[in-house]
Amino acid sequence: MVEDKDLNLLKVEKVYEPKEECKKTAHFQDYETLYKSSLQNREAFWDKIAKELCWFKPWEKVLEWNYPYAKWFVGGKTNICYNCLDRNLERGLRNKVAIIYVNEDEEEKKLTYGELNELVGRFASALKSLGIKKGDRVVLYMPNTPEAAIAMLACARIGAIHSVVFAGFSTEALRMRIEDAKPKAVITATYTKRRGKKIDLLSTAREAIKGLDYVEHLIVWDRDKNQTLREGEKEFYNLIKENKEISPAEEMDAEDPLFILYTSGTTGKPKGVLHTTGGYMVGTYITTKWDFNLQDDDIYWCTADVGWITGHSYIVYGPLLNGATTLMYEGAPNYPDPGIWWRIVEKYRVNIFYTAPTAIRLFMRYGEEYPKKYDLSSLRVLGSVGEPINPEAWEWYYRVIGGQKCPIVDTWWQTETGMHLILTWPHMKAKPGYAGKPFFTVEVDVVDKNGNPVPPNHVGYLVIKNPWPAMLRTVWGNPERYEKYWNIIPGYYCPEDLASKDEEGYIMILGRADDVLNVAGHRIGTAEVESALVAHPDVAEAAVIGKPDEIKGQRIKAFVVLRVGVQPSQELTESIKQTVRKTLGPIAVPDEIEYVEKLPKTRSGKIMRRLLRAKELGLQVGDLSTLED
Ligand code: WTA
């Protein structure tokens, strides 16, 4: 827990007034006025927005709220894929570019809305021909390429529930998710490309589904057309070739499930966050449009990966719902050189650029000369997501990338929230260090454990006081876990982030309140890493903490107790790291392993990570009364 006194260190005084230019391109005028009126009538606000999209049957009620269960657009029928494609064709966007794909070698592929519609429609027919129906799960283990978007949209078109697993996860992490979602099909590619290397996905997927009878099909995008597929395996583009018919969009209830996305929590087992159709559609549509001042001809680039929520909401669904041109990049930010992203901005005249603070800090280290080599004048709005953006990175982003003319839209949200909930709009006064203010109709506060508001500029738990359309509806197969979000601080949704609020209502996010790390913007549960560590035969016990890291935000440090008789060594450290890599994936490998005789525990046997952290960082230890010895 961050102590109040630490806050003074974080307090930032600098304020940036909005630019006139931003006011001109904004989709709403004064935030405070609209926010106030949105609280007067929440349902009217969402009713109006939802009507901008296409519904096969209108809803009877905007919201049905049975704490903690919400239903949005009750009785409404729609299809999100229809809204991403057919609706845009009807609006005359057939020849507009929907997706620009670029990779590290600067190979490109462009798909118009017409082409995307055809590919998605035919792939949807193919899925149906394989017996995949509404409600069936389909797991995607795909590179960040248009094929991933095609597969997601095709699932949505026929009502199958997609579950995308980040292609950086290992066999065991993939298998764990597959075992939870029980998909009828898994879709993968032969490889993904990063730093000039081909990372094999097919072998991982094959291994992950071994012996799982419910996985009836493995669909493989054979990128180099050189694979011999096995029995039960089908090639992605062959399926599209064989199925000429464009599948009609299934009529979906607003509350029918759209996707499951696994995310880390306090326990070792990731949670399958479930999002449904109507509310998620309306929420991602409007936040993409309003929060970035999106204009018709914009080239929009979100540098996330489809394997994470940011990729779902702000590479695929949000931009396509708006008929925007969305850029997808496959590869590392600094390969073949740290100028690659800025070359892409210059070449494609990118207008809206949305990335993570960890990437900004990485570029800061390489220096200004890389971005300075390129013409970044097309940029109009810069976004930030994934962790608090430290004022230093904010200033650099603003000055070096934005040329002091682009607003920085910091966006706080989560896998669970589906859409931005707290942000600084382009035409709003910005306070570097603060995420901003709540989205319309949403009330947020900073409270103590009992739900009482803490005074301004004091640390407490961030809470969301009322439901919003794109909120998660449940945790797949674990309704109790869903209820827990609303029970930590009864009456409110608790994201388990620490925050503080200033006198003007600006929210500063201080990091997680639970045992979840944020490493380079990736959510990693300490318990997940710990169970991966103890999977090593020489490890008896392990505890994991996060340490501040200049670039990644946090780095992983593991304290390991070895089995009796085992001696620490360099080889052992490597072999333990290898186990974590194999069990979870490269993003979860500890940067540091320290061997200890025992771990500090409470009387009830819980590891006191707080104590380890305090000791490591030289902080005050706090209350030790429950410590065993
Ligand atoms: C953190 C990513 C500060 C936060 C969209 C949250 C942030 C967790 C910000 C969710 C931000 C995300 N400022 N912290 N702008 N955005 N976070 O589910 O701790 O991968 O709870 O969703 O990231 O991570 P998730």
Residues whose N, C-alpha, C, O or C-beta is under 5 A from the ligand:
A	BS01	WTA	I309 S384 V385 G386 E387 P388 I389 D410 T411 W412 W413 Q414 T415 E416 A435 P495 D497 I509 G511 R512 G521 R523
